[in-house]
Amino acid sequence: MQRLNTFKLPKNFRGRNAFTVQLWWLVQSLLFKNSPQFLYGFRNFLLRLFGAKIGKNVIIRQTVRITYPWKVTIGDYSWIGDDVVLYSLGEIEIGKNVVISQKSYICTASHDYLQSDFPIFAKKNIIEDECWLATDVYVAPGITIGKGSVVGARSSVYKDISSNKVCIGSPAKIIRERKID
């Protein structure tokens, strides 16, 4: 069984010192979250200030939660919807022209439940160009979603998805090819 009193956070796991982490959480709570809806440039500026790599004309809603912006990359013209969580304990790479719809959760970390000290680990998630994750999609740690793929509402992605697929379900299953005119 797990013995949480033996848990240790790996050295440099957060990627920044404790002061920077706390400062980001304060900025996110006070400035990012409370900014008017249309101030996308301001929110992008705050994220860049904390090390995020944000492309041009990216739309990030004020209710998005980002754990560590210095581990996030978002390509040009992408949209991140209301109440999305980018649980960026590990790296998150989002391509160009990607839509991540409201209430989706991109998860980069978990615990090894087979070890008594319950160690935490992080794995990079990649969402390639031109993907659409519909409402309330969960993406597990270490997943790549290939270019042009669509993941239907309320789906859970536990395995990589190749390019130009349409997937639904929990776990997400491919139902057809995505063909764009």
C-alpha positions in Angstrom: 0.0 0.0 0.0 1.0 3.6 -0.5 2.9 5.4 2.3 2.5 9.1 1.5 4.9 10.1 4.3 7.7 8.7 2.1 6.7 10.7 -1.0 9.3 13.1 -2.3 8.9 15.6 -5.1 11.7 15.0 -7.7 14.4 17.7 -7.7 13.5 20.6 -10.1 10.1 18.9 -10.9 8.3 22.3 -11.1 11.0 23.8 -13.4 11.2 27.1 -11.5 11.8 28.0 -7.9 9.0 28.2 -5.3 8.8 32.0 -5.4 8.2 32.0 -9.2 5.6 29.2 -8.9 3.7 31.1 -6.2 4.0 34.4 -8.1 2.5 32.8 -11.2 -0.4 31.3 -9.2 -1.0 34.8 -7.7 -0.9 36.5 -11.1 -3.2 33.8 -12.6 -5.7 34.3 -9.7 -5.7 38.1 -9.7 -4.8 39.3 -13.2 -5.3 36.5 -15.7 -8.6 35.2 -14.3 -10.1 38.6 -13.8 -9.1 40.2 -17.1 -12.0 41.1 -19.5 -12.9 38.4 -21.9 -11.6 40.3 -25.0 -8.0 40.9 -23.6 -6.4 37.9 -25.2 -3.2 39.8 -25.9 -2.9 40.7 -22.2 -3.3 37.1 -21.1 -0.8 36.0 -23.8 1.6 38.7 -22.5 1.3 37.4 -18.9 1.9 33.8 -20.1 5.0 34.9 -22.1 6.2 36.8 -19.1 6.3 33.5 -17.2 8.0 31.6 -20.0 5.2 30.2 -22.1 5.8 30.1 -25.9 2.6 31.6 -27.4 2.2 32.1 -31.1 0.4 35.0 -32.9 -3.3 35.6 -32.6 -3.8 32.9 -30.0 -7.1 33.1 -28.1 -7.0 31.9 -24.5 -10.1 32.5 -22.4 -9.7 34.0 -18.9 -11.1 30.9 -17.1 -8.3 28.7 -18.5 -6.1 27.2 -15.7 -2.4 26.6 -16.4 -0.2 25.1 -13.7 3.3 26.0 -15.0 3.2 28.3 -18.1 7.0 27.8 -18.7 6.1 24.2 -19.8 3.5 25.3 -22.3 3.9 26.0 -26.1 0.9 27.1 -28.2 1.1 27.7 -31.9 -0.3 30.5 -34.0 -4.1 30.9 -34.3 -5.0 28.3 -31.7 -8.0 28.7 -29.3 -8.1 27.5 -25.7 -11.7 27.5 -24.4 -13.4 28.3 -21.1 -12.5 26.2 -18.1 -9.8 24.2 -19.9 -7.1 22.9 -17.6 -3.5 22.6 -18.9 -2.1 20.6 -16.1 1.4 21.3 -17.2 3.5 19.4 -14.6 5.2 18.1 -17.8 5.4 19.8 -21.1 2.4 20.6 -23.3 2.9 21.3 -26.9 -0.1 22.6 -28.8 0.3 23.2 -32.6 -1.1 25.8 -34.9 -4.8 26.2 -35.7 -5.8 23.9 -32.8 -9.1 24.2 -30.9 -9.3 22.9 -27.4 -12.9 23.4 -26.4 -14.4 24.2 -23.0 -13.8 22.0 -19.9 -11.2 19.9 -21.5 -8.3 18.6 -19.3 -4.8 18.1 -20.7 -3.0 16.0 -18.0 0.8 15.5 -18.1 1.4 13.8 -14.8 0.3 10.9 -12.6 1.7 8.7 -9.8 3.1 5.2 -9.9 0.6 3.4 -7.6 2.6 0.2 -7.6 5.3 1.8 -5.5 4.8 2.5 -1.8 6.3 6.0 -2.0 3.7 6.9 -4.7 6.2 8.7 -6.9 5.0 11.4 -9.3 6.0 11.4 -13.0 5.4 13.7 -15.9 5.1 12.9 -19.6 4.9 15.4 -22.5 1.6 15.8 -24.4 1.6 16.9 -28.0 -1.5 18.1 -29.8 -0.4 18.6 -33.4 -1.6 21.3 -35.9 -5.3 21.6 -36.9 -6.7 19.3 -34.2 -10.1 19.9 -32.5 -10.7 18.6 -29.0 -14.5 19.1 -28.4 -16.1 19.8 -25.1 -14.8 18.1 -21.9 -12.1 15.9 -23.5 -9.5 14.3 -21.2 -6.0 13.6 -22.5 -3.8 11.3 -20.4 0.0 11.9 -19.8 2.3 11.1 -22.7 -0.2 11.3 -25.5 0.2 12.6 -29.0 -2.8 13.5 -31.1 -1.9 13.6 -34.7 -2.3 16.5 -37.1 -5.9 17.2 -38.2 -7.6 14.8 -35.8 -10.9 15.4 -34.0 -11.8 14.1 -30.6 -15.5 14.1 -29.8 -17.1 15.6 -26.7 -16.6 13.9 -23.4 -14.0 11.5 -24.8 -11.0 10.2 -22.9 -7.7 9.7 -24.8 -5.4 7.1 -23.3 -3.5 6.1 -26.5 -1.9 8.1 -29.3 -4.1 9.1 -32.1 -2.6 9.2 -35.6 -3.3 12.1 -38.1 -6.7 12.9 -39.6 -8.8 10.6 -37.4 -12.2 11.3 -35.9 -12.5 9.6 -32.4 -15.1 9.4 -29.8 -15.7 7.6 -26.5 -14.0 6.6 -23.3 -11.6 5.3 -24.1 -11.5 7.2 -27.4 -11.8 4.9 -30.5 -11.3 5.9 -34.1 -14.6 5.9 -36.0 -13.5 7.3 -39.4 -10.9 9.4 -41.3 -11.2 13.1 -41.3 -11.4 14.4 -44.9 -11.3 18.1 -45.4 -12.4 19.7 -48.7 
